[in-house]
Amino acid sequence: MLELTRLFDTAKGQQTYSQLKKDLKEGVLKNVALKDKLAELISNYFADFRARRDEISNDDINAALEMGRERASAIAKEVMQEVREKTGLR
């Protein structure tokens, strides 16, 4: 768990990680507190992503899905045409 705090510690110089490592080594920090701190770091790390996700409407999602469907359909159509030609089905 301690190593995970290093991944999510966005503080300059990873101060949180260093302090947690020191506290854990000295026996001051218990696993429950470490888990709570890790949960806090993860939550803070993804805060911007959550905010951005909240800005995206269902209409935006549906538009992106429709664009992807159209692109995939066009590619599949070309591939199937090539398959039919090579297999003699057309």
Residue frames as a rotation matrix with the C-alpha (Angstrom) as fourth column:
MET 1
0.566 0.824 0.000 0.00
0.824 -0.566 0.000 0.00
0.000 0.000 -1.000 0.00
LEU 2
0.323 -0.516 -0.793 2.82
0.255 -0.759 0.598 2.37
-0.911 -0.396 -0.113 0.77
GLU 3
-0.719 -0.635 0.283 4.15
0.410 -0.058 0.910 2.06
-0.562 0.770 0.302 -2.77
LEU 4
-0.079 0.775 0.627 0.71
0.974 -0.075 0.215 2.95
0.214 0.627 -0.749 -4.13
THR 5
0.651 0.289 -0.702 0.84
0.521 -0.843 0.136 6.23
-0.553 -0.454 -0.699 -2.24
ARG 6
-0.386 -0.864 -0.323 3.92
0.205 -0.422 0.883 7.10
-0.900 0.274 0.340 -4.26
LEU 7
-0.655 0.174 0.735 1.93
0.755 0.162 0.635 6.70
-0.008 0.971 -0.237 -7.49
PHE 8
0.237 0.909 0.343 -0.89
0.835 -0.371 0.406 8.97
0.496 0.190 -0.847 -6.39
ASP 9
0.303 -0.218 -0.928 1.12
0.692 -0.620 0.371 11.50
-0.656 -0.754 -0.037 -4.38
THR 10
0.466 -0.055 0.883 1.06
0.776 -0.455 -0.437 14.58
0.426 0.889 -0.169 -6.57
ALA 11
0.935 -0.188 -0.300 2.73
0.054 -0.763 0.645 16.77
-0.350 -0.619 -0.703 -3.94
LYS 12
0.659 -0.746 -0.097 6.00
-0.485 -0.322 -0.813 18.26
0.575 0.583 -0.574 -5.08
GLY 13
-0.367 -0.918 0.153 8.84
-0.781 0.215 -0.587 15.96
0.506 -0.335 -0.795 -4.09
GLN 14
0.101 0.529 -0.843 6.38
0.039 0.844 0.534 13.31
0.994 -0.086 0.065 -2.90
GLN 15
-0.588 -0.325 0.741 6.30
-0.619 -0.409 -0.671 14.71
0.521 -0.853 0.040 0.61
THR 16
0.378 0.816 0.438 3.29
-0.924 0.301 0.237 12.66
0.062 -0.494 0.867 1.61
TYR 17
0.752 -0.143 -0.643 4.96
-0.065 0.955 -0.289 9.40
0.656 0.259 0.709 0.58
SER 18
-0.281 -0.960 -0.017 8.15
0.006 0.016 -1.000 10.25
0.960 -0.281 0.001 2.44
GLN 19
-0.449 0.172 0.877 6.27
-0.850 -0.385 -0.360 11.18
0.275 -0.907 0.319 5.61
LEU 20
0.665 0.746 0.044 4.08
-0.735 0.642 0.217 8.05
0.134 -0.177 0.975 5.46
LYS 21
0.461 -0.583 -0.669 7.14
0.076 0.777 -0.625 5.86
0.884 0.237 0.403 4.94
LYS 22
-0.591 -0.706 0.391 8.84
-0.273 -0.281 -0.920 7.45
0.759 -0.650 -0.027 7.94
ASP 23
-0.163 0.629 0.760 5.73
-0.983 -0.166 -0.074 7.14
0.080 -0.759 0.646 10.13
LEU 24
0.789 0.451 -0.417 5.19
-0.467 0.881 0.068 3.52
0.398 0.142 0.906 9.11
LYS 25
0.077 -0.871 -0.485 8.79
0.129 0.491 -0.861 2.63
0.989 0.004 0.150 9.88
GLU 26
-0.751 -0.367 0.549 8.58
-0.409 -0.394 -0.823 4.30
0.519 -0.842 0.146 13.30
GLY 27
-0.721 0.523 -0.454 5.35
0.642 0.751 -0.153 2.47
0.261 -0.402 -0.878 14.09
VAL 28
-0.818 0.422 -0.391 3.37
-0.121 -0.790 -0.601 5.70
-0.563 -0.444 0.697 14.36
LEU 29
-0.313 0.677 -0.666 1.22
-0.950 -0.238 0.204 4.89
-0.021 0.696 0.718 11.34
LYS 30
-0.393 0.305 0.867 -1.15
-0.130 0.916 -0.381 1.93
-0.910 -0.262 -0.320 11.38
ASN 31
-0.869 0.006 0.494 -2.49
0.449 0.429 0.784 0.16
-0.207 0.903 -0.375 8.30
VAL 32
0.136 0.990 0.042 -5.98
0.952 -0.119 -0.282 1.61
-0.274 0.078 -0.958 8.72
ALA 33
0.435 -0.047 -0.899 -4.59
0.058 -0.995 0.080 5.15
-0.899 -0.087 -0.430 8.64
LEU 34
-0.683 -0.722 -0.116 -2.43
-0.134 -0.032 0.990 4.26
-0.718 0.692 -0.075 5.65
LYS 35
-0.543 0.577 0.610 -5.49
0.830 0.478 0.287 2.93
-0.126 0.662 -0.739 3.81
ASP 36
0.500 0.758 -0.419 -7.40
0.695 -0.640 -0.328 6.12
-0.517 -0.127 -0.847 4.63
LYS 37
0.067 -0.571 -0.818 -4.55
-0.232 -0.807 0.544 8.29
-0.970 0.154 -0.186 3.38
LEU 38
-0.862 -0.359 0.358 -4.23
0.206 0.397 0.894 6.21
-0.464 0.845 -0.268 0.20
ALA 39
-0.077 0.923 0.376 -7.97
0.980 0.139 -0.141 6.57
-0.182 0.358 -0.916 -0.44
GLU 40
0.569 0.239 -0.787 -7.64
0.271 -0.958 -0.096 10.34
-0.777 -0.159 -0.610 0.00
LEU 41
-0.401 -0.813 -0.422 -4.67
-0.262 -0.340 0.903 10.51
-0.878 0.472 -0.077 -2.39
ILE 42
-0.761 0.178 0.623 -6.51
0.600 0.557 0.574 8.47
-0.245 0.811 -0.531 -5.02
SER 43
0.308 0.949 -0.070 -9.61
0.883 -0.313 -0.349 10.63
-0.353 0.046 -0.935 -4.66
ASN 44
0.386 -0.246 -0.889 -7.56
-0.075 -0.969 0.235 13.81
-0.920 -0.024 -0.392 -5.05
TYR 45
-0.670 -0.731 0.131 -5.67
0.013 0.165 0.986 12.37
-0.742 0.662 -0.101 -8.01
PHE 46
-0.691 0.459 0.559 -8.87
0.722 0.402 0.563 11.68
0.034 0.793 -0.609 -9.94
ALA 47
-0.160 0.663 -0.731 -10.75
0.476 -0.597 -0.646 14.84
-0.865 -0.452 -0.220 -8.90
ASP 48
-0.491 -0.077 -0.868 -10.09
-0.562 -0.733 0.383 16.59
-0.665 0.676 0.317 -12.23
PHE 49
-0.976 0.138 -0.167 -11.26
-0.040 0.643 0.765 13.53
0.213 0.754 -0.622 -14.16
ARG 50
-0.456 0.856 -0.243 -14.48
0.850 0.338 -0.403 13.38
-0.263 -0.391 -0.882 -12.14
ALA 51
-0.172 0.367 -0.914 -15.09
0.032 -0.925 -0.378 17.09
-0.985 -0.094 0.147 -12.72
ARG 52
-0.747 -0.156 -0.647 -14.58
-0.611 -0.222 0.760 16.66
-0.262 0.962 0.070 -16.47
ARG 53
-0.893 0.448 -0.039 -16.85
0.409 0.844 0.346 13.61
0.188 0.294 -0.937 -16.53
ASP 54
-0.273 0.827 -0.492 -19.57
0.696 -0.183 -0.694 15.64
-0.664 -0.532 -0.525 -14.82
GLU 55
-0.345 0.075 -0.935 -19.32
-0.400 -0.914 0.074 18.27
-0.849 0.400 0.346 -17.59
ILE 56
-0.957 -0.046 -0.286 -20.02
-0.282 0.379 0.881 15.73
0.068 0.924 -0.376 -20.33
SER 57
-0.164 0.979 0.123 -23.70
-0.868 -0.083 -0.490 15.41
-0.469 -0.187 0.863 -21.17
ASN 58
-0.026 0.278 0.960 -25.53
0.154 0.950 -0.271 12.33
-0.988 0.141 -0.068 -22.37
ASP 59
0.923 0.359 -0.135 -25.94
-0.044 -0.250 -0.967 14.10
-0.381 0.899 -0.215 -25.73
ASP 60
0.279 -0.909 -0.310 -22.14
-0.954 -0.298 0.016 14.43
-0.107 0.291 -0.951 -25.99
ILE 61
-0.433 -0.412 0.802 -21.74
-0.441 0.872 0.211 10.74
-0.786 -0.262 -0.559 -25.24
ASN 62
0.369 0.674 0.641 -24.40
0.295 0.568 -0.768 9.73
-0.881 0.472 0.011 -27.73
ALA 63
0.867 -0.106 -0.486 -22.85
-0.461 -0.537 -0.706 11.95
-0.187 0.837 -0.515 -30.44
ALA 64
-0.145 -0.989 0.010 -19.42
-0.954 0.143 0.265 10.38
-0.264 0.029 -0.964 -29.86
LEU 65
-0.325 0.097 0.941 -20.92
-0.071 0.989 -0.126 6.89
-0.943 -0.108 -0.315 -29.99
GLU 66
0.735 0.663 0.143 -22.76
0.133 0.065 -0.989 7.70
-0.665 0.746 -0.040 -33.22
MET 67
0.542 -0.631 -0.556 -19.57
-0.838 -0.456 -0.300 9.02
-0.064 0.628 -0.776 -34.84
GLY 68
-0.471 -0.747 0.469 -17.76
-0.719 0.634 0.286 5.84
-0.511 -0.203 -0.835 -33.82
ARG 69
0.064 0.599 0.798 -20.58
0.150 0.785 -0.601 3.69
-0.987 0.158 -0.039 -35.16
GLU 70
0.899 0.289 -0.331 -20.49
-0.233 -0.324 -0.917 5.49
-0.372 0.901 -0.224 -38.50
ARG 71
0.130 -0.938 -0.322 -16.71
-0.990 -0.141 0.011 5.13
-0.056 0.317 -0.947 -38.79
ALA 72
-0.526 -0.314 0.790 -16.80
-0.419 0.904 0.081 1.45
-0.740 -0.289 -0.608 -37.84
SER 73
0.424 0.783 0.455 -19.64
0.124 0.447 -0.886 0.80
-0.897 0.433 0.092 -40.27
ALA 74
0.779 -0.189 -0.599 -17.74
-0.614 -0.429 -0.663 2.43
-0.132 0.883 -0.450 -43.14
ILE 75
-0.303 -0.952 0.038 -14.62
-0.941 0.305 0.148 0.38
-0.152 0.009 -0.988 -42.40
ALA 76
-0.366 0.230 0.902 -16.61
-0.151 0.941 -0.302 -2.84
-0.918 -0.247 -0.310 -42.04
LYS 77
0.728 0.678 -0.102 -18.37
-0.161 0.024 -0.987 -2.18
-0.666 0.735 0.127 -45.32
GLU 78
0.412 -0.670 -0.617 -15.04
-0.906 -0.227 -0.359 -1.84
0.101 0.707 -0.700 -47.14
VAL 79
-0.577 -0.660 0.480 -13.61
-0.734 0.677 0.049 -4.95
-0.358 -0.324 -0.876 -45.49
MET 80
-0.024 0.652 0.758 -16.68
-0.023 0.758 -0.652 -7.02
-0.999 -0.033 -0.003 -46.27
GLN 81
0.814 0.255 -0.522 -16.58
-0.484 -0.197 -0.852 -5.88
-0.320 0.947 -0.038 -49.90
GLU 82
-0.068 -0.938 -0.340 -12.95
-0.985 0.118 -0.128 -7.03
0.160 0.326 -0.932 -50.12
VAL 83
-0.568 -0.089 0.818 -13.82
-0.442 0.872 -0.212 -10.36
-0.694 -0.482 -0.535 -48.45
ARG 84
0.459 0.840 0.290 -16.67
-0.106 0.376 -0.920 -10.96
-0.882 0.391 0.262 -50.88
GLU 85
0.664 -0.279 -0.693 -14.46
-0.747 -0.226 -0.625 -10.19
0.018 0.933 -0.358 -53.86
LYS 86
-0.371 -0.929 -0.017 -11.67
-0.924 0.370 -0.096 -12.48
0.095 -0.020 -0.995 -52.66
THR 87
-0.609 0.194 0.769 -14.01
-0.225 0.888 -0.402 -15.34
-0.761 -0.418 -0.497 -51.80
GLY 88
-0.979 0.205 -0.003 -15.98
0.039 0.203 0.978 -14.98
0.201 0.957 -0.207 -55.03
LEU 89
-0.460 0.863 -0.211 -19.26
0.725 0.227 -0.650 -14.22
-0.513 -0.452 -0.730 -53.32
ARG 90
0.578 0.627 -0.522 -19.73
0.154 -0.712 -0.686 -11.19
-0.801 0.316 -0.508 -55.58
